[in-house]
Amino acid sequence: MKKKNNFVGAWSFLIGIILALVVGLVSSLNNNPVILGVLVVLGLIVGLLNVTKKEVNAFMMSGIVLIIASFFGASILSPIPKSTDVLGALLTLFVPATIIVAIKNVFTLAEN
């Protein structure tokens, strides 16, 4: 079962990154609630299936840095066309994943 979870989680991550880039670059997809919902669901799957207990700290650090850099980078890079949309789509993917991993980590800490 663990191997299947890794497979689903890995593909969810890859599809999510590609979809986030496409959403950011194609203006008509940028405000589509269905597409953004798919990014959120993929982020939840990544957070649930793709991050093991050993990877939590590295994922949390990377996820937080990515979220902060994307959020603040969007305003700095706003003169560059599409950069804000791409960073926003990446946030739509990574915020749910990071929240899920953080919640899982809190439960793990509470168990110990």
Sequence and secondary structure as in RCSB ss.txt:
>XXXX:A:sequence
MKKKNNFVGAWSFLIGIILALVVGLVSSLNNNPVILGVLVVLGLIVGLLNVTKKEVNAFMMSGIVLIIASFFGAS
ILSPIPKSTDVLGALLTLFVPATIIVAIKNVFTLAEN
>XXXX:A:secstr
 HHHHHHHHHHHHHHHHHHHHHHHH HHHHT HHHHHHHHHHHHHHHHHS  GGGHHHHHHHHHHHHHHHHHHHH
HTTTSTTHHHHHHHHHHHHHHHHHHHHHHHHHHHHH 
